[in-house]
Amino acid sequence: MPSGMRVAVWLLACAVVSSAGPGCARKESPPPATAAASRDPSLPATARQVLAWLPGDQPVAGWTRAKPPQVFGPDNLWEFIDGGAETFLTYGFQELVSVPCAARDLGVEATIEVYRMADGLNAFGIYAQERNPNATFVTTGAEGYAAPNIVNFWNGVYYVKLTATKTDDRIAASLAALANEIGRRIGPPSAAPAMVLAFPRGDQVAHSVKYLPRDVLGQSYLANGFEAQYRLGSKVCRLVTSSFDSAQEATDAFARYRGFLGSSGRAVRTLPSSPGDGGVAGSDSFNGSIVAIRSGSMLIFALGVPSERAGLDLVAAMVSARKNAP
């Protein structure tokens, strides 16, 4: 190699070493995930508020943000939960903030998903829709439950899901601590929806009350409903409600439901004495024996009951509990 060329190569090498620092090891810039996303003006204010509660620049319960957050709205939620987005939209989904995070000392990563719903009722509704009644319930947020590598809870207008990539006792405890801190930052635990408390407690299956915003019992004219399960002897049956703005609307809907029951050719019998403002007894191939009544602006259905008497007792308990609810 000519001496002039050797000098040029030597100078270039020195420049590279100088820019790389000691040991020629190039110092990498911090990953974008360490940026203060909660102050990023390109994100919606609602998302920035959520990010202020989550791991980021500073650790939360020992967890730090591992990658930049993602934000989704009603128009693109399917990109994150393809196949499940429609259910969330039914419950008034507004925004999702998803944050991958890590607990380095435990060698584990987790994803935090914070779903902002239209209101507290819908946040409870989507939580209860996905809730497993057989899970281990925890005092996180308004209500929560844990499995080996997850903690899910709702509080206020938020439904929060934490999922770790692996688990052991230490990881489960750390994930629970993270969930508790996020729940605390969201605010004091929300009260359960009033209708949840209106269901009679006797024989009720714990953690079985759900909110049904539309298409109650598969009927498009039945909406604003709730459902709870009851164990009557060896059978588990359902108590379902659907509420209306007026008694007349409820009366019209009740007539349509009676017509639906009779459309299968099965007998529908008017109950001469029933709680509320009149009722019928019948059956269908999916729910089995049914007792249905109207009580003011609400329809109440006992489904899959072991007998007509048992169904009447169940709807009567609902009418009484509703009158006595605070």
DRENTORLUM-673543 format. One record per residue (C-alpha): residue number from 1; residue in one letter; x, y, z. Coordinates in nm, 4 decimals, decimal comma. Example, Ala and Ser with C-alpha at 12.3 -4.5 7.8 and 13.67 -1.06 7.14 Angstrom:
2
<atom seq="1" type="a" east="1,2300" north="-0,4500" up="0,7800"/>
<atom seq="2" type="s" east="1,3670" north="-0,1060" up="0,7140"/>
END
This chain:
326
<atom seq="1" type="m" east="0,0000" north="0,0000" up="0,0000"/>
<atom seq="2" type="p" east="0,1487" north="0,3443" up="-0,0821"/>
<atom seq="3" type="s" east="0,2586" north="0,5426" up="0,2235"/>
<atom seq="4" type="g" east="0,0114" north="0,8220" up="0,1498"/>
<atom seq="5" type="m" east="-0,2787" north="0,5809" up="0,1446"/>
<atom seq="6" type="r" east="-0,1569" north="0,4193" up="0,4720"/>
<atom seq="7" type="v" east="-0,1617" north="0,7597" up="0,6389"/>
<atom seq="8" type="a" east="-0,5154" north="0,8267" up="0,5175"/>
<atom seq="9" type="v" east="-0,6407" north="0,4916" up="0,6493"/>
<atom seq="10" type="w" east="-0,4636" north="0,5535" up="0,9831"/>
<atom seq="11" type="l" east="-0,6289" north="0,8970" up="1,0169"/>
<atom seq="12" type="l" east="-0,9727" north="0,7536" up="0,9356"/>
<atom seq="13" type="a" east="-0,9264" north="0,4802" up="1,1983"/>
<atom seq="14" type="c" east="-0,8303" north="0,7355" up="1,4601"/>
<atom seq="15" type="a" east="-1,1402" north="0,9394" up="1,3833"/>
<atom seq="16" type="v" east="-1,3623" north="0,6325" up="1,4284"/>
<atom seq="17" type="v" east="-1,1919" north="0,5369" up="1,7575"/>
<atom seq="18" type="s" east="-1,2227" north="0,8928" up="1,8843"/>
<atom seq="19" type="s" east="-1,5957" north="0,9085" up="1,8113"/>
<atom seq="20" type="a" east="-1,6559" north="0,5655" up="1,9622"/>
<atom seq="21" type="g" east="-1,4900" north="0,6473" up="2,2953"/>
<atom seq="22" type="p" east="-1,2714" north="0,4224" up="2,5146"/>
<atom seq="23" type="g" east="-1,2339" north="0,0685" up="2,3925"/>
<atom seq="24" type="c" east="-1,3834" north="0,1669" up="2,0581"/>
<atom seq="25" type="a" east="-1,7289" north="0,0733" up="2,2036"/>
<atom seq="26" type="r" east="-1,9923" north="0,3010" up="2,0536"/>
<atom seq="27" type="k" east="-2,2321" north="0,4361" up="2,3145"/>
<atom seq="28" type="e" east="-2,5882" north="0,3846" up="2,1944"/>
<atom seq="29" type="s" east="-2,8577" north="0,6444" up="2,2410"/>
<atom seq="30" type="p" east="-3,1321" north="0,5612" up="2,4935"/>
<atom seq="31" type="p" east="-3,4219" north="0,3737" up="2,3313"/>
<atom seq="32" type="p" east="-3,7334" north="0,5768" up="2,2492"/>
<atom seq="33" type="a" east="-3,9179" north="0,3963" up="2,5286"/>
<atom seq="34" type="t" east="-3,7365" north="0,6077" up="2,7876"/>
<atom seq="35" type="a" east="-3,8820" north="0,9280" up="2,6446"/>
<atom seq="36" type="a" east="-4,1390" north="1,1131" up="2,8551"/>
<atom seq="37" type="a" east="-4,4387" north="0,9792" up="2,6649"/>
<atom seq="38" type="s" east="-4,6768" north="1,1210" up="2,9235"/>
<atom seq="39" type="r" east="-4,5724" north="1,4664" up="2,7981"/>
<atom seq="40" type="d" east="-4,5647" north="1,3819" up="2,4275"/>
<atom seq="41" type="p" east="-4,7844" north="1,6473" up="2,2570"/>
<atom seq="42" type="s" east="-4,8482" north="1,4142" up="1,9633"/>
<atom seq="43" type="l" east="-5,0552" north="1,1873" up="2,1902"/>
<atom seq="44" type="p" east="-5,4125" north="1,2666" up="2,2990"/>
<atom seq="45" type="a" east="-5,4426" north="1,4285" up="2,6406"/>
<atom seq="46" type="t" east="-5,6445" north="1,1306" up="2,7625"/>
<atom seq="47" type="a" east="-5,3616" north="0,8928" up="2,6666"/>
<atom seq="48" type="r" east="-5,1006" north="1,1166" up="2,8320"/>
<atom seq="49" type="q" east="-5,3034" north="1,1046" up="3,1529"/>
<atom seq="50" type="v" east="-5,3022" north="0,7245" up="3,1474"/>
<atom seq="51" type="l" east="-4,9286" north="0,7123" up="3,0715"/>
<atom seq="52" type="a" east="-4,8615" north="0,9248" up="3,3790"/>
<atom seq="53" type="w" east="-4,9900" north="0,6313" up="3,5883"/>
<atom seq="54" type="l" east="-4,7769" north="0,3661" up="3,4154"/>
<atom seq="55" type="p" east="-4,4087" north="0,2687" up="3,4148"/>
<atom seq="56" type="g" east="-4,2047" north="0,5122" up="3,2074"/>
<atom seq="57" type="d" east="-3,9042" north="0,7348" up="3,2809"/>
<atom seq="58" type="q" east="-3,9362" north="0,6353" up="3,6441"/>
<atom seq="59" type="p" east="-4,0122" north="0,2778" up="3,7528"/>
<atom seq="60" type="v" east="-4,3506" north="0,1908" up="3,9017"/>
<atom seq="61" type="a" east="-4,3331" north="-0,0889" up="4,1601"/>
<atom seq="62" type="g" east="-4,0025" north="-0,1979" up="4,0058"/>
<atom seq="63" type="w" east="-4,1264" north="-0,2026" up="3,6444"/>
<atom seq="64" type="t" east="-4,0005" north="0,0212" up="3,3632"/>
<atom seq="65" type="r" east="-4,1268" north="0,0824" up="3,0119"/>
<atom seq="66" type="a" east="-3,9597" north="-0,1538" up="2,7640"/>
<atom seq="67" type="k" east="-4,0936" north="-0,0147" up="2,4356"/>
<atom seq="68" type="p" east="-4,2864" north="0,2936" up="2,3213"/>
<atom seq="69" type="p" east="-4,6582" north="0,2921" up="2,4087"/>
<atom seq="70" type="q" east="-4,9310" north="0,2277" up="2,1540"/>
<atom seq="71" type="v" east="-5,2636" north="0,4106" up="2,1456"/>
<atom seq="72" type="f" east="-5,5779" north="0,2822" up="1,9708"/>
<atom seq="73" type="g" east="-5,9252" north="0,4257" up="1,9196"/>
<atom seq="74" type="p" east="-6,2607" north="0,2837" up="1,8074"/>
<atom seq="75" type="d" east="-6,1564" north="0,2954" up="1,4415"/>
<atom seq="76" type="n" east="-5,8456" north="0,0799" up="1,4767"/>
<atom seq="77" type="l" east="-5,8904" north="-0,1288" up="1,7927"/>
<atom seq="78" type="w" east="-5,9165" north="-0,4360" up="1,5702"/>
<atom seq="79" type="e" east="-5,5457" north="-0,3939" up="1,4910"/>
<atom seq="80" type="f" east="-5,4703" north="-0,4820" up="1,8545"/>
<atom seq="81" type="i" east="-5,7470" north="-0,7315" up="1,9352"/>
<atom seq="82" type="d" east="-5,8717" north="-0,8563" up="1,6019"/>
<atom seq="83" type="g" east="-6,1831" north="-1,0627" up="1,6643"/>
<atom seq="84" type="g" east="-6,2547" north="-0,9099" up="2,0046"/>
<atom seq="85" type="a" east="-6,2919" north="-0,5433" up="1,9158"/>
<atom seq="86" type="e" east="-6,6670" north="-0,5608" up="1,8498"/>
<atom seq="87" type="t" east="-6,7409" north="-0,6657" up="2,2081"/>
<atom seq="88" type="f" east="-6,5411" north="-0,3710" up="2,3435"/>
<atom seq="89" type="l" east="-6,7213" north="-0,1319" up="2,1088"/>
<atom seq="90" type="t" east="-7,0549" north="-0,2648" up="2,2381"/>
<atom seq="91" type="y" east="-6,9479" north="-0,1481" up="2,5828"/>
<atom seq="92" type="g" east="-6,8640" north="0,2054" up="2,4723"/>
<atom seq="93" type="f" east="-6,4902" north="0,1695" up="2,4136"/>
<atom seq="94" type="q" east="-6,3135" north="0,5046" up="2,3769"/>
<atom seq="95" type="e" east="-5,9363" north="0,4489" up="2,3859"/>
<atom seq="96" type="l" east="-5,6696" north="0,1886" up="2,4600"/>
<atom seq="97" type="v" east="-5,3192" north="0,2635" up="2,5849"/>
<atom seq="98" type="s" east="-5,0891" north="-0,0387" up="2,5666"/>
<atom seq="99" type="v" east="-4,7440" north="-0,0324" up="2,7287"/>
<atom seq="100" type="p" east="-4,4852" north="-0,3139" up="2,7207"/>
<atom seq="101" type="c" east="-4,2797" north="-0,3046" up="3,0403"/>
<atom seq="102" type="a" east="-4,0153" north="-0,5097" up="3,2166"/>
<atom seq="103" type="a" east="-3,8927" north="-0,6008" up="3,5625"/>
<atom seq="104" type="r" east="-3,5230" north="-0,6464" up="3,4862"/>
<atom seq="105" type="d" east="-3,4315" north="-0,7997" up="3,8205"/>
<atom seq="106" type="l" east="-3,6925" north="-1,0712" up="3,7632"/>
<atom seq="107" type="g" east="-3,6068" north="-1,1256" up="3,3978"/>
<atom seq="108" type="v" east="-3,9690" north="-1,0855" up="3,2880"/>
<atom seq="109" type="e" east="-4,1737" north="-0,8592" up="3,0635"/>
<atom seq="110" type="a" east="-4,5416" north="-0,7722" up="3,0822"/>
<atom seq="111" type="t" east="-4,7979" north="-0,5816" up="2,8786"/>
<atom seq="112" type="i" east="-5,0265" north="-0,3288" up="3,0428"/>
<atom seq="113" type="e" east="-5,3535" north="-0,2534" up="2,8614"/>
<atom seq="114" type="v" east="-5,5684" north="0,0343" up="2,9879"/>
<atom seq="115" type="y" east="-5,9091" north="0,0561" up="2,8175"/>
<atom seq="116" type="r" east="-6,1015" north="0,3799" up="2,8669"/>
<atom seq="117" type="m" east="-6,4745" north="0,3176" up="2,8354"/>
<atom seq="118" type="a" east="-6,7687" north="0,5550" up="2,7988"/>
<atom seq="119" type="d" east="-6,8477" north="0,5483" up="3,1728"/>
<atom seq="120" type="g" east="-6,8091" north="0,3401" up="3,4864"/>
<atom seq="121" type="l" east="-7,1041" north="0,1167" up="3,4018"/>
<atom seq="122" type="n" east="-6,9449" north="0,0133" up="3,0741"/>
<atom seq="123" type="a" east="-6,6036" north="-0,0317" up="3,2368"/>
<atom seq="124" type="f" east="-6,7665" north="-0,2716" up="3,4819"/>
<atom seq="125" type="g" east="-6,9548" north="-0,4300" up="3,1924"/>
<atom seq="126" type="i" east="-6,6524" north="-0,5229" up="2,9814"/>
<atom seq="127" type="y" east="-6,4606" north="-0,6338" up="3,2911"/>
<atom seq="128" type="a" east="-6,7487" north="-0,8590" up="3,3986"/>
<atom seq="129" type="q" east="-6,7856" north="-0,9912" up="3,0437"/>
<atom seq="130" type="e" east="-6,4281" north="-1,1247" up="3,0543"/>
<atom seq="131" type="r" east="-6,4221" north="-1,2087" up="3,4262"/>
<atom seq="132" type="n" east="-6,3758" north="-1,5689" up="3,5344"/>
<atom seq="133" type="p" east="-6,5978" north="-1,6356" up="3,8418"/>
<atom seq="134" type="n" east="-6,3591" north="-1,9131" up="3,9467"/>
<atom seq="135" type="a" east="-6,0509" north="-1,6867" up="3,9537"/>
<atom seq="136" type="t" east="-5,8797" north="-1,5545" up="4,2657"/>
<atom seq="137" type="f" east="-6,0355" north="-1,2166" up="4,3406"/>
<atom seq="138" type="v" east="-5,8203" north="-0,9318" up="4,4698"/>
<atom seq="139" type="t" east="-5,8824" north="-0,5917" up="4,6247"/>
<atom seq="140" type="t" east="-5,7386" north="-0,3980" up="4,3319"/>
<atom seq="141" type="g" east="-5,9378" north="-0,1071" up="4,1925"/>
<atom seq="142" type="a" east="-6,3127" north="-0,1495" up="4,2294"/>
<atom seq="143" type="e" east="-6,2808" north="-0,5241" up="4,1718"/>
<atom seq="144" type="g" east="-6,0100" north="-0,7416" up="4,0237"/>
<atom seq="145" type="y" east="-5,8933" north="-1,0970" up="3,9820"/>
<atom seq="146" type="a" east="-5,5616" north="-1,2726" up="3,9330"/>
<atom seq="147" type="a" east="-5,4394" north="-1,5854" up="3,7583"/>
<atom seq="148" type="p" east="-5,0792" north="-1,7161" up="3,7454"/>
<atom seq="149" type="n" east="-4,9562" north="-1,4511" up="3,4990"/>
<atom seq="150" type="i" east="-5,2385" north="-1,1946" up="3,4842"/>
<atom seq="151" type="v" east="-5,4148" north="-0,9311" up="3,6927"/>
<atom seq="152" type="n" east="-5,7299" north="-0,7679" up="3,5539"/>
<atom seq="153" type="f" east="-5,9386" north="-0,5021" up="3,7279"/>
<atom seq="154" type="w" east="-6,1739" north="-0,2108" up="3,6696"/>
<atom seq="155" type="n" east="-6,1896" north="0,1285" up="3,8373"/>
<atom seq="156" type="g" east="-6,3745" north="0,4412" up="3,7306"/>
<atom seq="157" type="v" east="-6,4065" north="0,4434" up="3,3516"/>
<atom seq="158" type="y" east="-6,1033" north="0,2152" up="3,3076"/>
<atom seq="159" type="y" east="-6,0602" north="-0,1578" up="3,2519"/>
<atom seq="160" type="v" east="-5,6971" north="-0,2579" up="3,3124"/>
<atom seq="161" type="k" east="-5,5261" north="-0,5819" up="3,2078"/>
<atom seq="162" type="l" east="-5,1719" north="-0,6866" up="3,3003"/>
<atom seq="163" type="t" east="-5,0197" north="-0,9964" up="3,1393"/>
<atom seq="164" type="a" east="-4,6689" north="-1,1264" up="3,2148"/>
<atom seq="165" type="t" east="-4,4686" north="-1,3428" up="2,9744"/>
<atom seq="166" type="k" east="-4,3954" north="-1,5964" up="3,2482"/>
<atom seq="167" type="t" east="-4,4638" north="-1,6436" up="3,6162"/>
<atom seq="168" type="d" east="-4,3476" north="-1,7696" up="3,9496"/>
<atom seq="169" type="d" east="-4,4288" north="-1,6565" up="4,3024"/>
<atom seq="170" type="r" east="-4,1981" north="-1,3538" up="4,2876"/>
<atom seq="171" type="i" east="-4,3264" north="-1,2431" up="3,9474"/>
<atom seq="172" type="a" east="-4,6896" north="-1,2859" up="4,0548"/>
<atom seq="173" type="a" east="-4,6275" north="-1,0746" up="4,3649"/>
<atom seq="174" type="s" east="-4,4506" north="-0,8055" up="4,1610"/>
<atom seq="175" type="l" east="-4,7288" north="-0,7971" up="3,9001"/>
<atom seq="176" type="a" east="-4,9867" north="-0,7653" up="4,1783"/>
<atom seq="177" type="a" east="-4,7921" north="-0,4747" up="4,3316"/>
<atom seq="178" type="l" east="-4,7820" north="-0,3016" up="3,9924"/>
<atom seq="179" type="a" east="-5,1572" north="-0,3498" up="3,9461"/>
<atom seq="180" type="n" east="-5,2277" north="-0,2148" up="4,2944"/>
<atom seq="181" type="e" east="-5,0191" north="0,0956" up="4,2293"/>
<atom seq="182" type="i" east="-5,1912" north="0,1642" up="3,8968"/>
<atom seq="183" type="g" east="-5,5316" north="0,1177" up="4,0615"/>
<atom seq="184" type="r" east="-5,4325" north="0,3595" up="4,3378"/>
<atom seq="185" type="r" east="-5,3183" north="0,6192" up="4,0856"/>
<atom seq="186" type="i" east="-5,6479" north="0,5955" up="3,8945"/>
<atom seq="187" type="g" east="-5,8334" north="0,6918" up="4,2105"/>
<atom seq="188" type="p" east="-6,0406" north="0,5568" up="4,5015"/>
<atom seq="189" type="p" east="-6,2297" north="0,2320" up="4,4299"/>
<atom seq="190" type="s" east="-6,5536" north="0,2961" up="4,2405"/>
<atom seq="191" type="a" east="-6,8873" north="0,1779" up="4,3758"/>
<atom seq="192" type="a" east="-7,0520" north="-0,1120" up="4,1968"/>
<atom seq="193" type="p" east="-7,3381" north="-0,0156" up="3,9617"/>
<atom seq="194" type="a" east="-7,6647" north="0,0184" up="4,1539"/>
<atom seq="195" type="m" east="-7,8305" north="-0,2701" up="3,9688"/>
<atom seq="196" type="v" east="-7,5526" north="-0,5060" up="4,0759"/>
<atom seq="197" type="l" east="-7,6520" north="-0,4380" up="4,4355"/>
<atom seq="198" type="a" east="-8,0241" north="-0,4738" up="4,3538"/>
<atom seq="199" type="f" east="-8,0023" north="-0,8456" up="4,2773"/>
<atom seq="200" type="p" east="-8,1067" north="-1,0714" up="4,5663"/>
<atom seq="201" type="r" east="-7,8073" north="-1,2230" up="4,7435"/>
<atom seq="202" type="g" east="-7,9586" north="-1,5555" up="4,8487"/>
<atom seq="203" type="d" east="-7,8318" north="-1,8457" up="4,6322"/>
<atom seq="204" type="q" east="-7,6496" north="-1,6016" up="4,4014"/>
<atom seq="205" type="v" east="-7,3305" north="-1,7331" up="4,2417"/>
<atom seq="206" type="a" east="-7,0549" north="-1,4985" up="4,3563"/>
<atom seq="207" type="h" east="-6,9118" north="-1,2609" up="4,0951"/>
<atom seq="208" type="s" east="-7,1708" north="-1,3629" up="3,8344"/>
<atom seq="209" type="v" east="-7,3544" north="-1,0318" up="3,7781"/>
<atom seq="210" type="k" east="-7,3046" north="-0,8913" up="3,4284"/>
<atom seq="211" type="y" east="-7,4201" north="-0,5826" up="3,2424"/>
<atom seq="212" type="l" east="-7,5919" north="-0,6437" up="2,9054"/>
<atom seq="213" type="p" east="-7,6094" north="-0,3193" up="2,7063"/>
<atom seq="214" type="r" east="-7,8120" north="-0,4591" up="2,4158"/>
<atom seq="215" type="d" east="-7,9710" north="-0,7675" up="2,2573"/>
<atom seq="216" type="v" east="-8,0735" north="-0,9109" up="2,5939"/>
<atom seq="217" type="l" east="-8,1752" north="-1,2771" up="2,5484"/>
<atom seq="218" type="g" east="-8,0865" north="-1,2327" up="2,1813"/>
<atom seq="219" type="q" east="-8,3785" north="-0,9909" up="2,1294"/>
<atom seq="220" type="s" east="-8,3015" north="-0,6576" up="1,9624"/>
<atom seq="221" type="y" east="-8,5845" north="-0,4788" up="2,1480"/>
<atom seq="222" type="l" east="-8,4465" north="-0,5764" up="2,4910"/>
<atom seq="223" type="a" east="-8,1582" north="-0,3586" up="2,6144"/>
<atom seq="224" type="n" east="-8,0085" north="-0,2026" up="2,9280"/>
<atom seq="225" type="g" east="-8,0031" north="-0,5376" up="3,1023"/>
<atom seq="226" type="f" east="-7,8269" north="-0,7213" up="3,3814"/>
<atom seq="227" type="e" east="-7,7814" north="-1,0896" up="3,4518"/>
<atom seq="228" type="a" east="-7,6873" north="-1,2969" up="3,7565"/>
<atom seq="229" type="q" east="-7,6578" north="-1,6700" up="3,8121"/>
<atom seq="230" type="y" east="-7,8289" north="-1,8589" up="4,0949"/>
<atom seq="231" type="r" east="-7,7745" north="-2,2087" up="4,2252"/>
<atom seq="232" type="l" east="-8,1091" north="-2,3734" up="4,3007"/>
<atom seq="233" type="g" east="-8,0466" north="-2,7255" up="4,4193"/>
<atom seq="234" type="s" east="-7,8422" north="-2,9002" up="4,1547"/>
<atom seq="235" type="k" east="-7,9268" north="-2,6457" up="3,8842"/>
<atom seq="236" type="v" east="-7,7670" north="-2,3147" up="3,7952"/>
<atom seq="237" type="c" east="-8,0240" north="-2,0764" up="3,6487"/>
<atom seq="238" type="r" east="-8,0170" north="-1,7128" up="3,5406"/>
<atom seq="239" type="l" east="-8,2035" north="-1,4045" up="3,6546"/>
<atom seq="240" type="v" east="-8,2089" north="-1,1394" up="3,3803"/>
<atom seq="241" type="t" east="-8,3504" north="-0,7873" up="3,3665"/>
<atom seq="242" type="s" east="-8,4204" north="-0,5350" up="3,0932"/>
<atom seq="243" type="s" east="-8,5105" north="-0,1755" up="3,1785"/>
<atom seq="244" type="f" east="-8,7024" north="0,0893" up="2,9821"/>
<atom seq="245" type="d" east="-8,7738" north="0,4596" up="3,0081"/>
<atom seq="246" type="s" east="-9,1436" north="0,4045" up="3,0802"/>
<atom seq="247" type="a" east="-9,3899" north="0,1386" up="3,1908"/>
<atom seq="248" type="q" east="-9,5597" north="0,1583" up="2,8503"/>
<atom seq="249" type="e" east="-9,2366" north="0,0779" up="2,6670"/>
<atom seq="250" type="a" east="-9,1873" north="-0,2172" up="2,9020"/>
<atom seq="251" type="t" east="-9,5438" north="-0,3332" up="2,8386"/>
<atom seq="252" type="d" east="-9,4937" north="-0,3232" up="2,4611"/>
<atom seq="253" type="a" east="-9,1634" north="-0,5114" up="2,4865"/>
<atom seq="254" type="f" east="-9,3228" north="-0,7722" up="2,7154"/>
<atom seq="255" type="a" east="-9,5932" north="-0,8352" up="2,4564"/>
<atom seq="256" type="r" east="-9,3267" north="-0,8882" up="2,1897"/>
<atom seq="257" type="y" east="-9,1385" north="-1,1300" up="2,4120"/>
<atom seq="258" type="r" east="-9,4537" north="-1,3284" up="2,4820"/>
<atom seq="259" type="g" east="-9,5101" north="-1,3517" up="2,1082"/>
<atom seq="260" type="f" east="-9,1520" north="-1,4732" up="2,0644"/>
<atom seq="261" type="l" east="-9,2015" north="-1,7483" up="2,3230"/>
<atom seq="262" type="g" east="-9,5196" north="-1,8631" up="2,1478"/>
<atom seq="263" type="s" east="-9,3626" north="-1,8571" up="1,8010"/>
<atom seq="264" type="s" east="-9,1902" north="-2,1913" up="1,8633"/>
<atom seq="265" type="g" east="-9,5248" north="-2,3604" up="1,9111"/>
<atom seq="266" type="r" east="-9,4660" north="-2,4179" up="2,2817"/>
<atom seq="267" type="a" east="-9,7369" north="-2,3311" up="2,5310"/>
<atom seq="268" type="v" east="-9,7199" north="-1,9904" up="2,6987"/>
<atom seq="269" type="r" east="-9,9362" north="-1,9522" up="3,0070"/>
<atom seq="270" type="t" east="-10,0475" north="-1,6293" up="3,1729"/>
<atom seq="271" type="l" east="-9,9709" north="-1,6365" up="3,5429"/>
<atom seq="272" type="p" east="-10,2883" north="-1,5462" up="3,7315"/>
<atom seq="273" type="s" east="-10,0983" north="-1,4219" up="4,0330"/>
<atom seq="274" type="s" east="-9,7422" north="-1,3087" up="3,9917"/>
<atom seq="275" type="p" east="-9,5243" north="-1,0421" up="4,1489"/>
<atom seq="276" type="g" east="-9,5133" north="-0,7103" up="3,9715"/>
<atom seq="277" type="d" east="-9,7592" north="-0,6218" up="3,6967"/>
<atom seq="278" type="g" east="-9,8301" north="-0,9563" up="3,5358"/>
<atom seq="279" type="g" east="-9,6292" north="-1,2424" up="3,3994"/>
<atom seq="280" type="v" east="-9,6102" north="-1,5543" up="3,1862"/>
<atom seq="281" type="a" east="-9,4554" north="-1,8984" up="3,2073"/>
<atom seq="282" type="g" east="-9,3146" north="-2,0863" up="2,9110"/>
<atom seq="283" type="s" east="-8,9986" north="-2,2437" up="2,7740"/>
<atom seq="284" type="d" east="-8,7597" north="-2,2447" up="2,4821"/>
<atom seq="285" type="s" east="-8,5025" north="-2,4891" up="2,3530"/>
<atom seq="286" type="f" east="-8,2053" north="-2,2854" up="2,4771"/>
<atom seq="287" type="n" east="-8,3119" north="-2,1631" up="2,8217"/>
<atom seq="288" type="g" east="-8,5492" north="-2,4380" up="2,9321"/>
<atom seq="289" type="s" east="-8,8272" north="-2,3362" up="3,1724"/>
<atom seq="290" type="i" east="-8,8919" north="-1,9609" up="3,1877"/>
<atom seq="291" type="v" east="-9,0874" north="-1,7308" up="3,4150"/>
<atom seq="292" type="a" east="-9,1110" north="-1,3701" up="3,2937"/>
<atom seq="293" type="i" east="-9,2829" north="-1,0710" up="3,4528"/>
<atom seq="294" type="r" east="-9,3113" north="-0,6954" up="3,4125"/>
<atom seq="295" type="s" east="-9,2542" north="-0,4755" up="3,7163"/>
<atom seq="296" type="g" east="-9,3123" north="-0,1129" up="3,6255"/>
<atom seq="297" type="s" east="-9,0563" north="-0,0174" up="3,3605"/>
<atom seq="298" type="m" east="-8,8509" north="-0,3349" up="3,4056"/>
<atom seq="299" type="l" east="-8,8858" north="-0,6863" up="3,2690"/>
<atom seq="300" type="i" east="-8,7520" north="-0,9720" up="3,4829"/>
<atom seq="301" type="f" east="-8,6798" north="-1,3209" up="3,3504"/>
<atom seq="302" type="a" east="-8,5973" north="-1,6385" up="3,5445"/>
<atom seq="303" type="l" east="-8,4390" north="-1,8811" up="3,2980"/>
<atom seq="304" type="g" east="-8,3582" north="-2,2490" up="3,3324"/>
<atom seq="305" type="v" east="-8,5440" north="-2,2755" up="3,6636"/>
<atom seq="306" type="p" east="-8,6202" north="-2,6220" up="3,8055"/>
<atom seq="307" type="s" east="-8,9918" north="-2,5384" up="3,8401"/>
<atom seq="308" type="e" east="-9,2452" north="-2,2643" up="3,7859"/>
<atom seq="309" type="r" east="-9,2650" north="-2,2106" up="4,1611"/>
<atom seq="310" type="a" east="-8,8890" north="-2,1692" up="4,1845"/>
<atom seq="311" type="g" east="-8,9011" north="-1,9159" up="3,9002"/>
<atom seq="312" type="l" east="-9,1768" north="-1,7182" up="4,0685"/>
<atom seq="313" type="d" east="-8,9855" north="-1,7115" up="4,3954"/>
<atom seq="314" type="l" east="-8,6749" north="-1,5863" up="4,2175"/>
<atom seq="315" type="v" east="-8,8477" north="-1,3012" up="4,0311"/>
<atom seq="316" type="a" east="-9,0400" north="-1,2102" up="4,3474"/>
<atom seq="317" type="a" east="-8,7089" north="-1,1836" up="4,5347"/>
<atom seq="318" type="m" east="-8,5805" north="-0,9533" up="4,2593"/>
<atom seq="319" type="v" east="-8,8879" north="-0,7295" up="4,2823"/>
<atom seq="320" type="s" east="-8,8480" north="-0,7087" up="4,6610"/>
<atom seq="321" type="a" east="-8,4724" north="-0,6470" up="4,6468"/>
<atom seq="322" type="r" east="-8,5191" north="-0,3765" up="4,3869"/>
<atom seq="323" type="k" east="-8,7749" north="-0,1962" up="4,6056"/>
<atom seq="324" type="n" east="-8,5462" north="-0,2138" up="4,9055"/>
<atom seq="325" type="a" east="-8,2255" north="-0,1206" up="4,7233"/>
<atom seq="326" type="p" east="-8,0604" north="0,1992" up="4,8538"/>
END
